[in-house]
Amino acid sequence: KKFDPHTKITEKLFYFMDKYSSILVISLDNIKSKQLHDIRKSLRNLGSILIGKKSMLSYVLKKSKSYHSNIVIDSLKNNIGLIFTNSNISLIHQILNNYFLPSSVKAGDKAQKSLKIKKGIKNLPPSQTSFFQALGIPTRVSKGSIEIIDSFKLADKGDLINTSEEALLNKLKIKPHRYGVEIKQIFKNKRIVHRDFLNFSNKAMNVNIINSIKSLVSFDDFLLKIKPYFTNHNIVFTFSRFLQVRMGFRH
């Protein structure tokens, strides 16, 4: 019988989709193998990672015949993988952030942030002076090393890095970018979850609660607003639901 290379990943995917309630589509661009290995170890008791070519994952998802599989397929772009979990998604996000690593930039990359070269003595010999002169960067020799006289902005966020800027950053051993596993799309209980909630801190929640309470004109206004939510639920749940509505949450 001819071996089907999709069989193993198909079985895994079907098993994971039955076992876990959440699917996270993750970007694996520029990820090193050790980075991914360490992430797998940290997520061992929290979920499972499935990595494969886009074409293979799409093929398997189509076979699953799940009504949300087409939505997941539409999210499969570039170098991607899937994390399956029943755990708190914010916790998974925090773990992934712990494994971001500094990285050099290459010509053609977009600057992830505004890049500034600080003035001061650099660990470079005076023989490198001509390199800086060619780039129009004022320097002087100080204590046997090159000193950049003035700080300057190299690139704004989103600018394309050119070959000269790449060479300068490498010369100064500056690694301004950070690369890691990024969550691109979230599906929980077969529904899309907006990824902005990953950046919603307890502090932000407290501010929203306070602002929601302050916005009430009077206690009568408060009762009028929560009256539609009184059914057979307890008061704590009702007040919680009321705050969710005031804060713009929907379940």
Number of C-alpha atoms within 10 A of each C-alpha: 3 4 6 7 9 12 11 9 16 18 11 13 19 15 11 20 17 8 13 17 16 24 26 23 25 24 20 18 13 12 16 12 9 9 16 17 10 13 20 17 10 15 17 11 10 17 19 18 19 16 16 13 13 17 11 15 23 18 14 21 21 16 12 16 10 13 10 16 16 14 15 22 18 9 15 21 13 11 15 22 21 22 22 22 23 15 15 10 20 15 12 20 16 11 15 21 15 11 18 16 14 13 14 14 23 17 13 12 14 17 19 16 13 13 17 13 16 13 14 15 17 15 13 15 14 16 10 12 18 12 14 14 11 9 11 9 15 14 19 15 17 14 10 12 17 21 21 20 15 12 13 13 10 15 19 15 11 12 16 16 18 15 12 13 17 17 15 16 18 14 14 12 11 15 13 16 17 14 18 23 24 17 21 15 18 21 19 16 12 17 13 15 16 11 15 7 11 15 10 11 10 9 9 11 12 11 10 17 16 12 13 16 13 10 12 13 9 11 9 9 12 14 11 10 13 15 12 10 14 12 9 7 9 9 12 9 12 18 14 11 17 20 18 16 14 16 14 9 11 7 6
